[in-house]
Amino acid sequence: MRSEDIAKLAGVSRSTVSRVINNYPNVPESTRAKVLRVIEQHHYEPNSFARALAGKRTDTIGLFAISMTEKENASRIYQNSYFAPIVDMVVDTANARGFYVLIHTVYSPGDFQKVKQAFLQKRIDGGILVGTQKDIELVREMVTQEAPLVLIDYDISEIMAERLNKNHLAVINSMDYEGTVEAIEYLIGLGHREIGLIKGRMNTFSGRERYLAYENTLKKHGLPIRESFILEGEFLKESAYQEVLKLTQQEQLPTALFCSNDDMAIAAMEAFTENGISVPDQVSLIGFDDAQLASRITPKLTSVRLPIDEMAKAAVLKVIELCDATEPTFSTISFPTRLVVRDSCKSPAL
């Protein structure tokens, strides 16, 4: 398929298709969307575009938010306490340095085609992948084509095992393990011995790190790890809410519950309250992320602060650096977390 065919299908001129391909700003958004929709539908993937052949960059970064466990919703990432601030900071940081941001959401394995097309069509200079279930095959395919890529929340050992550290690649993480240890130690310091957990997705680096930190810290103190107190939350409000409802039907409750993100902690608080269980008088709660809502609910939520702004800003600076690099380079950055103590925890009743 040629650009003339794209123009005909989109009902625009060939020059308009060229302006869209080369990311010119003087194209109405509705026209741009129409042309890009035709390009994606017909998998239009020329070897390169005129702009790239002329040695010009697009000055555009791709931000790919991956969330495969929730239903597709055009506004979903902007309502999520994790994705939304990342999107805001990426856009602000990129714009301040003269870069545009192309944002795509990935809700299914098939949506990874969006990531491939953005690179193959030379619509972006580099990409940032954030969210769950990043596909190592996709990462391998992109970086071996010398596509600059930054991964947020990814297991560095997997990159090393696959020998992908010889490419234009960077990994941005937070110290989730250490942050979880601090939270569990705080609960133990208050006198809690029966501590439960709402897990995140175990196919994510952050989900695994937070679970391992919980398990190892309890073992270190010789405290019991009760399977009935470990809930499958999947990082989702509704899943956490249903799991906590089941927990309230048990004869014995944990005196404290560590939740692998704030969304699940807030859902747990709702479920407990609806069943006449007081937080923190009967069950103490700790979340993770320190979303804006954490300090606005009652009781105010104790949470591990995730350095989202710092991570998002670093991701933009790193992808720009990779775009400018003449030789393949690999780097990692890990930002510290911090426990923010509020009102949702207290010593257990005797």
Buried (B, 14 or more C-beta within 10 A) or exposed (E): EEBEBBBBBBEBEBEBBBBBBBBBEEBEEEBBEBBBEBBBEEEBEBEEBEBBEEEEBBBBBBBBBBBBBBEEEEEBBEEBBBBBBBBBBBBBBBEEEEBBBBBBBBBEEEBBBBBBBBBBBBBBBBBBBBBBBBBBEBBBBBBEEEBBBBBBBBBBEBBEEEEBBEBBBBBBBBBBBBBBBBBBBBBBEBEBBBBBBBBBBEEBBBBBBBBBBBBEBBEEEEBEEBEEBBBBBBBBBEBBBBBBBEBBEEEEBBBBBBBBBBBBBBBBBBBBEEEEBEBBEEBBBBBBBBBEBBEEBEBBBBBBBBBBBBBBBBBBBBBBBBBEEEEBBBEBBBBEBBBBEBBBBBBBEE
